[in-house]
Amino acid sequence: MNNSIDETMFNRLRSEIHRRFGIMLPITKKSLLASGLQRRMHSLGMIHLDEYNKVLFGNEENDEREFVLLLDAMTSYTTKFFRHSQQFEFLAQTALPELIKIHGAGISRTLNVWSAGCATGEDSYTIAMVLREFAQHYPGIQFKSQILATDISAPILEFARNAVYEMEKIQSIPDTLKKKYLLKSKDRRKSLAKVIPELRAMVNFRQLDFMVPAFGLREKMDIIFCRNILSYFDRDTQERLVNKLCANMIPGGYLFAGPSESLRSLATPLTPLAPSVYRLSHF
């Protein structure tokens, strides 16, 4: 298969992806979709697009899973540890002290954090490092926190749970934290590092589709990280999704979005505080 699809096929697939996941692919993403198709067909040992069409549209029981796998194949999981580091500085210096002061979060009760759209886990484990470091400000007191990390992709979640990263991927972690929270592979031929068990235990990975009517979370969240996710959705879906996130936050909770994702034009109960940082304004 060459790296192109005709307009009819593109429109059919993007319509179906929008219906299932709320993701609207502009015409500029045509080559991205074609690349995803190519990867999936290669994985399945297929040459002709007609064969793959039968997998996508020929079996109601299997096509849901295959569309998720296609989405995996075409989605860019470009992320790194401590990406947009100023947001983690805001988390440690402003958000956490405020949540302790107003709600006793982490002290009198557990602090609840949600890494929504966690991809391969870099954001989630970065949050865990920041929380562990912050807890050192309270010696003698057990700082209680838990992190929920969700993504639609089961294979990507499995990667995140394994928490094994190439050395190149961890270069953005400060050296002092690398020594504390990562273990280098004993096999010198492998340039790999694994997140320590204590940090992995802080994160609960779970599969979740943003398009379901209700997320089914047991706890209201103090903090939600949903970064570089909203840009995949059309404006109406963005607004619905952000309001669903807000419905799962405590009053005064914090939402961290991606730097290119302004929420100011959306009708939400959020107040902007800093670049791509918002607070739920219902007290």
N, C-alpha and C positions, 0 to 999 in steps of 0.2 A: 504493500500500500504506500503510495506517495503521501507527502505531508500536506494533503489538501482534501477538502470535502466540498461537495456542491452546495449551493445556497439552500436547496430544498431540504437536504439532510441536516444542514446546520440549523435551520429554523425549526425543524421537527425536534431535534435533540435539545436545543435551548428552551423550547416551549415545555418539553417534558421535565427538564432540570428545574425550570422555574416553578412548575406545578408541584413537584415533589419536595424541593428544598428551598424555594423562595429566592434562588439565585438567578439573577437576570444577566446573561452574557451579552455584552455589546458586540457588534460586528468586529471590533478590534480584537476580540478573544477567539476568533475563528481558528487561527493557527494553534492556539492553546488547546482548544477542543480536539483538533485534528491530531495533535501530539498525544493527547490522552487516549484517543481511539487507537492510535498506532501501538501504544504501550500495552493496552489491554488485549488487542488482537495478537500481539507477539506473545504475551503470557499464555494465551489460549491456543497458540499454534495455528492461528487463522491467517489467511492471505486475503480473502475477499470480504469486502464490507457487508455483502448480503448475508454471509454466514453470521457475522456479529450482530446484524440487525435481528436475526432470529433469536439470539440470546437475550438481547435487550427488550424485544417486544413480543416474543413468542410464548413466554411462559410467565403467568402472573405470579407464581410462587417464587421464581428465581430472579425476575427482572429487578425487584427492589434491591436485592443484594448487589446485582451487577451494576446498577446505576451508582450505588455508593462506591464501588470499586473504580468505576469510571471517574467519579468525582475525585477520588484519591489520586488517580493517575494524572489528572490535569491540574490539580490544585498545587500551588507553590507553597511549600512549607519552609520558606526562607525565614529563619529565625535564629536567634542566638541568645546565650546567657547575658543577662543585664542589658538587653536591648533597650534603648531609650532610657539610659540610666538615671536621668533626672527624675523620672517618675518613681523609681525605687527610693531615691533620696526623699521625695515628697512623702512616700509611704512611711518611711522610718522617722522622719523629722516632724511631720505634721499629722498625717492621718492616724497613725497608731496612738500617739499621745492624746489626741482629741477623743478617740474612741474609748480609751481607758478613762479619761476624765469624765465623759458624759455617761457612758454605758458600763464602765467597768469591764470592758471586753478584754479577755485574756487574763484578767485578775480574779474578778468575782464570778466570771463565767467564761466559757470557751469563746475565743475569737474565731469567727467563721469567714473563710476566704474562698472565693470561687474563681478558678482559672477557666473561663468559658471559651471554648475553641482552643484547647491547649496544645494541639498539634503534637510535636515530638517531645514535649515536656520541659523545654528549656525555661520558659516563663514560670512554670509551676515550681521547678526546683530553685529558680532564682528567688521566688517569693519565700520558699522555705528557708533559704540561707538568710534572707533579710530578717525573717521572724526569729530565727535562732540567734542571730547577732543582736537583735533588739532585746531579746530576753535577758541578755547579760547585763542590761541596765537595772535588772531587778534581782540581784543576788539574794538567795534565801527564799524567794517566792517562785513557785512554779507557774511560769507563763504558759497558759493553756491555749492552744490554737489547733485548727484543723483546716486542711486545704482540700477542696473538691476540685478535681480537674476533669473536664469533659470534652469530648470531641465526637463527631459523627462516625469517624473511621475506626473500626476495630483493629486493623493492622497497625495504624499509627499509634493507637493507645497501647498496644502490646510493645511497640518500640519504646514508648515513654516509660512503661512499667519496668522494662529491662534496664533502663537508665545507663546504657553504655554509649559513649560518645567518642568520636575521633578527637585526637588531641587538638586538631585545628579548630574544632567546635568550641573548645573550652578556653581559648586564648583570651576571650573577653572577660573571664572571671579574674578578679584581683588575686595576686599570687598567694596572699595570706589565706584567702578562702579556698583556693585550690588545694592547699596543703591540708586544710581542715575537713573538707567535704568531698574530696574525690580520691579514688584509689587508682593508681596506674596499673595497667596490665602487667602481670609477672612475665609474660612472654614478650621479650624485647622486640621481636619481629612485628608485633602488633602495636600500632600507635593508638592505643585506646585507653580510656579512663571510665570508671564506674562510680556513680554517686553512692556515698556511704549508706549503709542500711538505716541508720538513724534518721537521715534526711528523707529517704524513700518512704519510711513509715509515716511521715507527716502528710503524705499526699495519697488521696483516694481517687484512682482513675475510674471513670465510668462513661459508658457510651450514652450520648444524648443528641437528639435531633432538635435543632432550634425551632423546627416547624410543628412540633407536637403542640396540642392545645394547652397542656399544662406540663411544667417541668418535673413536678412531683418531688420537690426538695423538702426535706424534713425540717430544715432550719432556715430562718431568714439570714441573709448574708450581710456581714459588716462591710465587706470589700468585694468588689467584682472586677476582675481584669478581663476585658473583652477587646483585645487589641488586634488591629489589622484583620478583622473579620467582617465588619459592617460594609466595607467597600465591595464585597461580593454580592450584596443585595441591592435591589431597587429601593427608592426612597420610602415607599409605603411599607415595605417589609422591614426596613431599618427602623421606622417609627414604631411599628408593632413589636418588634423584637426588643428595642430599648425599653419600652413600657412594660414588657413581660419581665425583663431583667429587674426593673424598678419594683415590680410587684413582689419580687423575691429578696428585697433588701430591707434592712431596718431603716426607720427614719434617721436621717443623718449619715447614712451609709455612703461609701465612696465608690464611684465607677471610674475605671481607668480605660480609656479608649486609645486607638492608634493615633499618632501625630497627624496623619492625613485625614482623620475621620472627625470632622466637626459635627457636633450634635446640636448646635445652636439653632439651626433652622427647623429642628424637629419639635413637635408638640409633646414635651415630656415634663415631668416634675423635677428636672435636674437643674442645678445651679452651677455654672462654670466657676472653678476656683483657680486653676492653673492650666497651662497648655495640655489639653486632652484629659484633664482631671475634673470630675463633676461630683456634686453631692446631692443626695436626695433631699429635697427641700421641705418635705412634709414632716413636721415635728409634732 
